[in-house]
């Protein structure tokens, strides 16, 4: 079961950008520079705030412009539902 999840996450990473408004921690951790702590911080922040753009990630402690520059092609921010 874990192997299937890893394969699915890998495939989504290869063929599509990680949507920072909907991605779960494991999917966020496929990004370069994101570990468990930062993935959790993103999800926690997202519960109170919607990311209107990828650049809004800099509002999360520990994530800066360099991270966004390194991962820009692999990030997206879907329309906020709230």
Buried (B, 14 or more C-beta within 10 A) or exposed (E): EEEEEEEEBEEBBEEEBBBBBEBEBEBBBBBEBBEEEBBEBBBEBBEEEBBEEBEBBBEBEEBEEEBBEEBEEBBBBEEEEE
